[in-house]
Amino acid sequence: MTSFPGGGMREWEVVLLAMQTVVCFLPRRSSKLLRTVCWLLPVPLAIHLAVEGGRWQMGPAYLFVLWAVLDAALGKSKPPVLSSRRHRRAGWVFVIVFLLASWMLPYLLPVPQLEVPPGPYPVGTVIYHWVDRSRMEQTPGKTNPYREINVQLWYPARASQAKKQADYIPELPELSRYAQQRWHLPSTLLSYLNLAKTFTYEDADLPEGTREYPVIVLSHGWPGLRFAYHYLETGLASRGYVVAAVEHTYGTPAAVFPDGRVEAMGASPPEFNLPAWDEIIDNVWSKDDSFVLDQLGKLNAGASGGRFRHRLNLEQAGVIGHSFGGDNALAALRQDKRFKAGISLDGSFYGDGAKPLSADQSFLWMCTDAYLKGLGLPKPNNRQLADEGISRSDYERWVEKFGRRRDEAMAEGGQTLLVRDARHSSFSDSYLFTPILQWRAKAPGSQKIHRTVLSYVSAFMDEHLTNKTPGGLEREARQDNRVLLIPRPHP
């Protein structure tokens, strides 16, 4: 399946809309040709519905096909709105507006165009719901006593079982019902997202044999979505990693649990109270990652049906995160020495950072130019600080601490890789949801950045987890003008 250049429209959507446009602008003298084109319109419509699947954004195009076929059946030489002499000008205005709506709705709200994972393995996926009974839930106003999280695994799969394609958002029906009940939104509003072709397969077994695969725990941003790093999750899995994407409950818009509960986003700390955000990293999210690593150990021992029994190499465990999740990746690396390599994708260095990295741990900060210069920290005015009861001197002292954390991470052996042209949301799937976000950020196409990020994430993990390519990241970066490897500061 191909998409319209520059957008997310699918091939048969473009064909259908192009034929619709031809019908509207064929001259009146071409009535025979016009009638023929009208009769042909159901053909691309049927192929589109059968191959790609229908969606509400294409509603105007579907109505037009019905209108055109009826018009041809009645023997008209021109759609009624254009053949009216008394209202010709109003008719043309209507046609232009109708055509704009027909094209712009599917263009601005596309089906996400996900890339084929580049590695040699098919990709399987499975979701687990885990309860950490050693930790009480700390989010204010929440009644569930223990910390509960959903975790989705992507992993190398057996080719013979690559049959049933997994949905992009597995819990979309439940989330849609929740949105309908809470905000009175149509339950079908977001259904089109699961028309995305994911190239992943539900509950497939791992490849035959006894090979053990390295594991990577991945954290989304705040608020973030566990599935919104599809290129990274599936790309790494296709290259032989088991990726466990954590859905940090109350730090995501909504989490759906197996018993039907939908846990909405929790209250955020005051925006400029930076130590309060540190506490979430240190006391909740980093502990989520360690708990997930514990649970992966149980899967490796044969729990939950034994699919992963003796197939996970927990001696080769890494951690990755984006934005706030990137800060969490470094914190988890510091707090849990079982993690041997960590990558922060445009993080800001939230988290206390009291424990130094060990000699056998490696860290990469992959960042945008904006975060390289300012760490992405908010820049409030005095009134905004006063509204939260924070003094300017306290805030500046906190900001200075963030700079020291970055310097400490680099002094402990960390590396900094600047991704040229990237924007903060380029590391996620955000720009695939609508080109409007990409235009506002003046960002390049997502696929270009995604391929760059996946390439260097893979190179770093291959070097520091599996020792496949020692020095591979540095060699590749020196020859690649898409990135810049920043020299470490002198002690």
N, C-alpha and C positions, 0 to 999 in steps of 0.2 A: 504493500500500500504506500502510495506516495502522497505528499502534501503540497499545497499551493506554495510556491516560493515566497518566503517572507512571512508566512502565516501558518496556521494549523489546519486549513481547510483540506479536506480529503479529495482524492482524484475525481470520484464520481459526483461529489458535490459541485466541483468546479465545472464539470461537463454539463450537469443539469442547469446550473445558473447561466452558463454561457449560452445554451440553447434558448433559455427563457429570454435572455437579452436580445438574441437574434430575432425571436418572434416579435418583440416589441418594436423593433426598428426596421423590419423589412418594409419596403415601400408598398403602397396600396395596390399598385399594378401587379405585384407578384403574388396574387391571391392563391394560385395553385401551389406555388412553393411554400407559401405560408401555411396552407392547410396541411401539406405533407409534413412540415416540421412539427406542427401541433400534434399530428397523429403519432409522430415518433417520440414525443416527450415522455410517454410512459416507459419507454425502454431504459433510458439512463436512470429514471426514478426507480424502476424495479431492481436494477443492478445495484444501485446505491443502497436500497433498503435491505437487499439480500446479503450483500458483501460487507458493507460498512456499518449498517444499522442506522435507523432514523433517529432524529433528535429535534427538540422543539425549535431550535434556532433556524431550522430549515422549513418551518411552518409556512411562511409566505411562498416559498418555492413549491411546496406541495399543493397549496391552494391554487397557484397559477397553473399547474399542470391540469388540475380539474377544470378550471375555467377555460383553458385553451382547448382541451378535448371536447368539452361541451360546445364551445364556439365553432369548432370544426365540424362537429356532428350536425349542428344547425345550419351549416352551409354559409357561415359568415366569411367574408374575405378579410376581415380585420377584427381584432378584439373590440368589443363594443365601446370601450372607453376612448378608443382612437378613431372610430368611425362616426362619432357624433359631431356633426358640423356645428351645432349650436354651442357645444361645450368643449371645442377642440383644445383651447388653451388650458382649461381646467383639467382636461384629460391628460395632457402631456405632463402637467405638474404632478398629477396623481401617479403616472407611470414612473417618472423619475424618482419620486419619493419611495414608491413601492420597490423599485429596483435597488435603490440604495439600502433599504431595509433588508432586502433579500440577500444582498452580498455582505453587508456589514455585520449582521447578527452572527452568522457562522464564522466570520473572520475574526471578530473581536472576542468571541467566546468559543474557541475551538476545542475540539477533542485533542487532548495532549498527544503530541507525536513523540513517543518514546523510542529510543534507539535500540537496535539489536545488540545484545551483549557481545563484546568483541572476542571473548576468550573461547577456548575449545570445548568447554562443557555447556550442556543445557543447564538451565537454572530452575531449581525447585524452590518452593516456599511453603512455610507452615507458621501458624500463629499459636503462641502459648499465652496463657494468663497465669501469672505467678503471684503468690501472696507471701510477703516476708513477715512472718510472725515474730521475728525478733525486733521489729521496729514498729512503733506506733505511728499512725498518720499524723503529721504535724501541721497540715494545712488548716488554717482557721476556718471554722464553720462546717467542716466535713465530719460526717458521723461514722464512716467506716473506721473500725478501730486499728487495723493494720495497714501497712503500705502495700498497695496492689498495683501491679503494672502489667501491661500487655507488651509482648516482645514478638516481633516477626523475624523469622530466620529466612535468609536466602542462602542457597548452598548448591554445590555441584550436584547434578542429578543424572540419573541413568537415562540414556537417550530413548530407550524403548518405552519409558513411562512418561515421556514428554507429550502428553495428550490433552488433558483438560487445562486450558489456559486460565491462570489466576486473574482475578479482578485487580485493577489498580488500587481501588479502595474497597477492601473486603466488607467493611461494615457500612457501606454507603446506604443500604436500605434502612438500617436502624438510625443512622444519622439523619437521613431525610425525614423520617417520621418524627424524630426529636425536634428538628427545625420547624416542622409543620405545627407541632403542638405548642412549641414555645414562642415562635415568632410568626405563626400563621402563614408560612411560606408554602408554596405548592410542593408536594412531596416529590414531584418529578423534576424540580428545578435543576438539580445537580446530577441527575441520572446519566446524562451524556458522558460524564467523566469516565464511567466504566466501559465506554466504547473503546477506550484506549487499548491498543494492542500491547501487552506487557512482555511477551516473549518469556514468561515464567509459567511454571506448572504446579498445580496444587498437590501437595502431599506426595510428590514423587520420591522414590528411594534414591539413595546415593549410588554412585557407580559401583559396580561389582569390584570385589577385592578387599584389601585390608588397609589401604592407604588412610593415614590420618591427616586431616586438613587443619591448617591454622585457623584461628578464630579472631574476629574483629567485632568489638562492641561499638555501636554507633549511636550518637545522641543528636537529636534535632535541636533547633534554636528555641527561643522563648518569644511568643508561643510558636510552636512548630508542629510538624506532622511527620510521623515516622516513615511514611511511604514517599515523602516528597524529595527523596534523594535516590530515585529509582536508578538513574544512570550509574551511580556509585555502588549501590547495593548489588544490583545485578551484574555490573561490570566486574566487581571483585569476585563475586560468586562464580562467574563464568571462567575466572582465571585460577580457581582452586581454593578460594577462601570461604569459610562459613561466616556470614555477616549476621549479627544479632542487633536489629534496630530496636532500641528501647523507646517506648511511648511513655514519657515521664508524666504520669497522671497529675492533673491540675496545672501542668505547664504546656498543655496542648488544648486546642479549642474544645474538644470533647473526646472522651474515651468510652468505648462500648465494652462492657464486661459480659461474660458468657451467660449470666443470669438475666440479662436484659437491661441492667442498669446503664444509664448514660451519665457519666460524671463530667460535668462541664468545667470549664477553665476556673481555676481558683483565683482569689484576689491577689493582685500583684503588689509587691512592696512599693512604697513611694519611689518614684522614678529616680530621684537624685540621692537617695539614701544608699550609697554604694555598699557600705558594710552589710546592709540587709540582704542585698543580692549575693554577696559573698557567702552568707550563711546558707542560702539555698544550695549553692554549689557544694559547700563543705559538708553540710549535714543531711542533704536529701539526694541530690542528683548523683554525686560521686558514689554514694553508698548504693544507689540503684544499680550502677554499673558493676560494682563488686558483687552485689547479690546476683545479677545476671550471670556473672562468671561462675559463681557457686552453682547456679542451676544448670549451666552448661556442663559442669562436672557431673551432675546427676544424670543428665542425658547421656553423657559418655559412659556412665556406669550401667546404662540400660533402662533408665526411667522412661515413661511415656511411650511404651511400645517398642523401644529398642532400636528405632531407626538410626540413631546416632551412636549406638553402642560401639565403643572402641574406635570411633571414626574422627574424634576431635583431638587435635594436638593442643592441649592446654598449656604446654610449655612454650608455645608460640602464640601468645595472646596479645592483640593490639587493641587500641581504642582510638576512635575518631569522633569528632563533633564539629558542628557548624555554629558560628556565632556564640550564643550562650552555651550551647552544647560543646563548642570548641574549648571554651574555658573549662568545662567539665572534663573534657578529655585530659587536659593537663593535670587537673586536680586528681582525677582517678589514677593517673600515672604516678603521681607523687604519693598518694595514700595507699595504693595497692601494688606492691612490687611484683605481683604476678603478671601485670601488664608490662611487656618489654618494649613496646613502641607506641607512640601516640602522635596524632596529628590534629592540630587546631586549624579549622578552616575559617579564617577571618574572625577569630575570637579576640576578646578585649582584656583577658587576664583577670577576670573575676576569680575569686577563690583565694584563701589566705596564703597558700603556698609555703607553709612553714616547713614541710618536709622536703629536703632536696632530692633531686633525681639520683638514682643509683648509677654506678659506672656501667651496668649492663642494660640501662634504659636509654632510649633514643627519642627525641622530640623534634617535630617539624611544625613551624608556624607558617602556614600558607596563607598569604594575605593580599588584600587589594592595596592600591596606592593610598586611599583614604585612611585605612586602618594602620598602614605603616607609619603615616605621619601623625595620626591623632588617636589611635587605638579605638576609634568608634565610640568614645565616651560622650555622653550628653554635655552640652555647653549651656547651662541655664544662666539666666540673668539673676540679679540680686532679688528681684521680687519673687521669682519662681522658687528660689532657695528659701526665702523667708516664709512662703506659703507652706513649706514642709518643715519649718523650724530648724533650718540648717544654716550655719554661718558660712560666709565666703571662705574664711580661713580654713575651716574644717573641710570644706569641699575640695579646695586646692590641695590640701594635705593628702586627702584620699586619692586624688588624681595622680599626684607624684608617686604614691605607693604603687600604682598600676605600672608606671614606667619602670620602677625598680624591679617589679615582678618579671616583666619582659626581659630586662637585662640579666636578671638572675638565671632565668631559663636558658638564655643563650650562653651565659658563662658556665653553666652546668653541661654544656655540650649540645644544646639545641641549635637548630638551623632555621633560617628565615628564607622563604621562597616567595618573591613577589610575582603574582600572576597579572601581567600587563593587560589593561583594558577591562579586567573583570570588575564587576560591581558586587556589593555585599550579597545580594540575592542570586547572583550568578552561580553560586555553589549549590543551589537547590533547584527544584523544578519550577519555581515560582513564575518565571517568564513564559513557561509553556501554557499557563492557564489563561493568559490574555496578553497580546502584544502591547496593550496600554501600559502595563508595568514596565516593560522593556523600553518603551519610548520615553516614559517619565525619567527613567534612570539613565537614559542615553547609553544603554548597554548593547554590546554586540550580541549576535545570535547565541542562544543557549548551547547549541550543539558544539560550537567552537570551543567555548570555555569548558564545557563538560568533558570533552575529549582531553583537553590539556590537564584538567584536575585529575581525572582518572589515571592518566598516564603517569603523573608524578606521585600520586598516592600509591599506585601499584609499585612503582620503582622504589619508593621509600620502604614499603612493607616487605617487598621482595628482598631488599638489602638487610633490613634490621630484624625481620622475623624469621625468614627462611634462608637467608644468606645465599640466595640464588645469584644476585648480581652485586657483589661488593663494589662500592663506589659508583654504582650505576646512575644514581640521581645526579651527582655532581658532573659526571661526564655528559649526560644528556642535557643538563641545564646550560652548560658552557656553549653548546652548539645551537641553542634554541632561543630565538628572539622573542618568543611568547612569554618568557619568564626571566627573572633575574634572581640569582642566588646571592643573597646579601652576605658579605664577609662577616664572620663573627667579630665582636668587639674585642680589642686587646684588654687583658686583665689590668 
